[in-house]
Structures are given as structure tokens and as C-alpha cells.
Amino acid sequence: MVQPLLQVENLLVRFGGILALNHVSFAVAEGSITALIGPNGAGKTTVFNCLTGFYRAHEGRILLREGEGARDLVRELGGFWGGTHRVARAGIARTFQNIRLFADMSVLENLLVAQHRQLNRNLISGFLQLASFRKAEAEAIDFAHFWLKTVGLEGSANQLAGALSYGNQRRLEIARSMCTRPRLICLDEPAAGLNPKETDQLAELIRALRSEHKVTVLVIEHDMSLVMGISEHIIVLNYGQVIAAADPQAIQHDPKVLAAYLGSEDQA
């Protein structure tokens, strides 16, 4: 059995008197494409925000495997909210339901910004243009062009990101996330607003992230045809709780899922 790269245990999040996540537990196998689905308000994006350092869970653990052990991201974030840089260093990247590119920067610059951790940007080396600085900068540019080519945007490197079509902005956001060299990428509704052709291209890209680039994928998505077509494992949330976790075929026939998310079979 494939070991989990990510293990979420009894995650609990409150917003005032509202229990957004109620002891949520699930695992994401290394090298898998796993989907997290559920109705609006089920808690999917709250899970992503906990995984990527935007929220800190009130209870529970988020275990990211490293070698023979695992690190607890909830404990590492301590009392601080917004520990996104620590999560990125751990190897988790994400995209957003609402695109968050630097619209007034070029496509290439968006990918260079994502690599700031790899660049030697201290004042002395930058000012003196030392060899180490020039080498790091050249490598970052090469890596950015690699991902632009991978997502089909190499010809748009010098365009403003905000001038791209909506579908291409989606692809750029994935490329930017991949420039952080993640082990796990969390895609938040990547097919939102895409036409059928763009959705098919997205499915191929997601499969390539896993098969060719060895990245584990966790995706939130409402497009059920996309979910069923790319996922090996699906976790279903409803009212902040996991109500099912299985392969796509089992999920399609689970009565709790049909009632909560897909609609019960006897509905008109």
C-alpha cells in the first residue's frame, strides 16, 4: 500500500460559534491525485487554508511525511496565523479559487517571484552582481521558461499576466505554484470558468503533474466529470465532516454522497 504523504487527523476549526471543520480526518497517498468535494460551505477551502498556513486549526494534526518520520504543520505554526512561507518551505503549494496573480507584472516575472527562496537576493551579491547571484538568477529564468513551456505559455513570457485570457491565467497560476518545487500541490477549483476544451487540457496537465513531474495532487473541484476522470481517491465533506472517502466508482453510488452533494436518486 502506498504510504500517505499527507495525513490529516481530527482537524477542528471554529469561527466564533460556527464549527467549520468538525474532527476532519483523511489521508493523501504519495503520488496520487486525490479530490476533495462537497456542497458549497462544506468546509473544503477551510481545509486548504489550514493545509497551506492561512488558518491554524484549533485542534488536530496535519502530518507531512519526511523520510521515515513526519512533521506536524499545526504544531510548527504555533500561535501564528498566516505561516504560508513555512508551509511552502515544507513543500506544499496551492492555487486559489479566485486567481491571485500579479496582474501588472509579466508572465515571466510572476514565475520569478515564486522562486525568491531559491534566489540569492542579498544586497551585497545583488549590488556587486557576484557570480553566485548571476548563476541563481539564470537558473531561475531557465526554470520559469521550463514551466511556461510545460503549460503552453512560453510565447507569452513578456505579456502582462493580467492581459492573458482567463484560461491561461489559470494555467499560469499552476506554473507559478510549481516554481516553488512542491511535493504536494493543492488546486482550489482549477476548472472554474473554463470551457470544455480548456477543462480537457487542464485534466491532461494535472495528470502530467503527477506522472511526469512526480507531484502529489489534492484538488477541490465542482466539475464532477473532471473529478471522476482524474482522481484515484475522493474525500467528501458535508457540514464540516467527512461523510465518505473511497474510489470514484464507490463515491458515485454512496447514498450519503448522493443525498448531500449529487442529489438523492429520487429527486426530480
N, C-alpha and C positions, 0 to 999 in steps of 0.2 A: 504493500500500500504506500502511495506517495505521501511523504511527510508534509504536514501543513507548514507553509511559510508564515502564515498569519493565523493566530488563534485568539478569538475574542471571547472573553469569559465574563458572564454576568454583568454586562455593561449597563449602568443605570445613570440616566441624565434627567434632571429636573429643571424646569423653567418656572420659577415661582411655585404655584400649586399644580402645575401641569407635569405629569410624568411622561417625558418624551420617549425615553427608552426604559423598558422595564425588564431588567436582567436578560439582556440580549446576548446570546452565545452562538458562535458559528466558527467554522474553520475554512481557510482558503488554501487548497493544496498548491504546493510549489509547481510552477509550470502549467497551471490551469487557467481557463477562462471561466470565471465564476460570476453569476449575475445576482444582484440584489434587487428584488422587485417588491411591489406592493402599491396600494392606493395612495393618492395624494395625502400627505400628512401622516403616513405610516411610520416615519422616522428614518427613512433611507439617507437623506442628506445629513441628518444629525449624526448618523453612524460615520459617514465620510468625514464630517467635521471633527469628530473625535479621533479618527484614524490619522488625520493629517495635521493635527495640532491647533485647529481653530477653536475647538472646545476641549475642555477637560472633563472627563467623566467623574461623577460623584462617587461611584463605586465601580468595581470590576477591574479587569486587566486586559491589556492589548499586548499580546506576546508576539514579537517578531523574531523568528528563528535566526540565529547566527552561529554557524558551525554546529557544535554539539549542544549549545545552550540556546537561550532566548533572552531578549531584553524586554522589559515591561515598559512600554511607552507611557502609560498612565503614571507610573511611579517616577519616571525620568522627567516628566513635565512638572512634577512637584506642584507648587501652588501657583504656577504661572499659566496664564491663558495666552494663546497665540504662539505656541512654540513650534511654528511651522519650519523654522530653519533647522531645528533639531531633528524633526521628522524627516526632512529632506536629506540630512546627513545620514540618517539611518537607512535610506534607500527607498522611501515612499514618495511618489509624485502624484499629482492629480490634475484633472481639468475641471471646469465648472459648468453648471447648467447655463448660467449667463456668462458669455465669453468675457474673459478678462485679459485681453491683450493690451500692449502699449500701442494704442491706435496711431499715435503721432510719431512712432519710431518705425524704421524699416523692418521688413520681414526678417532680414539677417540680424539686425540689432536685437530683435526680440529673442532670438536664439542665443546670442552672445550674453545677454543679461542673465539668462538661465544658467550660464556657466561661470558665474562670478566666483564660485567656490574653487574652481579649477585654475582660475587666472591669478597670476602673481601681480596684484594691483597695488602693492605698497608704494608710497610716494617716491622713495628713492629710486627703486628699479624702474618705475614708470617715467620719472623725470629724466633719468640718465639713459633710458632705453637700453638697459642691460640685456645681455643675450638671453638670460632666463625669462625675462619679460617678453621679448620678441618671440621666443620659442613657444611659450604658453599661449600667446595671442594667435600665432599662426595655427597652432593645434586646435584652438577653439573655433577659428574660422573654418578650418577643414571639417571639423565635426559638425558644425552648423550646416555646411553645404551638404554633407552626407545625409542629414535628416531632411533637409529640404528636397533632395533628390528622392529619398525614400517615400515622402508623402506627396510627391508630384508638384512641388512648388519651386524647383530650382530656378526656373525662369523668372520668378517674382521676387528674388532676393532683395532688390533695391526699391521695390514698391513700399509705400506706406502700408502697414498692417491693416489700418482702418479702411483702405481702399479695396481690399480683397473682397470677393464675394463671400456670402455667409458660409457656404460650404467649405471654402478654402480657409476661412478663419478657423473653423472647427479643426481642420487638418493641421493648421499652424499651431494651434494650442496643444495638440498631441505631440507635435515635433518639439515644441518648447519644453514640454514635460519630459520627453525622452532625452533632452540635452542635459538633464540632471543625472543621467545614468542610473535610473531607478531599478530596483529589484521587483517592485510592485507598483503598478500604475492604476490609479482609481479614476475611472471615467464616469463623470456625472452627466447622464443623458446626452451622450455624444451625437445621437441621431436626431435630436430635437431640431425641427425646422429644415431638415434635409429632404430632398425629393427622393423617389425610389432609386434612381441611378446612383445618387450620392450615398444613399444608405448601403447599397450593394458594395460600393467602393470602400466604405467605412468598414464593413464586415471583413473584407479582404485585408485591410490594414490591421485590424485587431488580431486576426489570425496570424498575420506576419509578425506582429509584436511578440507573440508567444512562440511561434515555431522557428522563426529566423533570428530573432533578437533575444530570445530566452528570458522574456519578461513575463511575470505573472500578472494577470489582468483581473481586476474586480470592477464590474460595471453596473451602474444604475441605469435602467432604461425602461421606458413605457412601450416601445415598439416591440410587441411580443413576437413578431415574426423574426426580428433580428435576434432577440434573446434566445429563442428556441433554436435558431440556426447556428449560433456561435458558442453557446455555453455547454459545458460538461456538467456543471452543478449550479443549482438555483436555490437561493435562500429567499423566502417570502416573509415580509413583515406586514403586520396589521396592528394598528394602535400601539406601536412601540414594542411589540413582541414578535418573536419568530413563531410562525404558525406552520411552516413546512420547510424542509431542506432535503432536496433529492435531485435526481437527474431530470432533464426536461420532460421525458415521457411520463414519469410519475407525477410531476407537478401539474401537467395538463389534465390529469384525471383525479387530482386530490380534491375531495368535496369542500374542504375548508378554503382552498385557494379559489375554487370556482365561485363560492359564495362571497368571499371577501374581495377578490380582485378581478377575476374574469367574469363574474356574474354567475348565479346559480343556473343549473341546466334548465330549470322550469320557468325561467324568466322569459317574457316575450321579447 
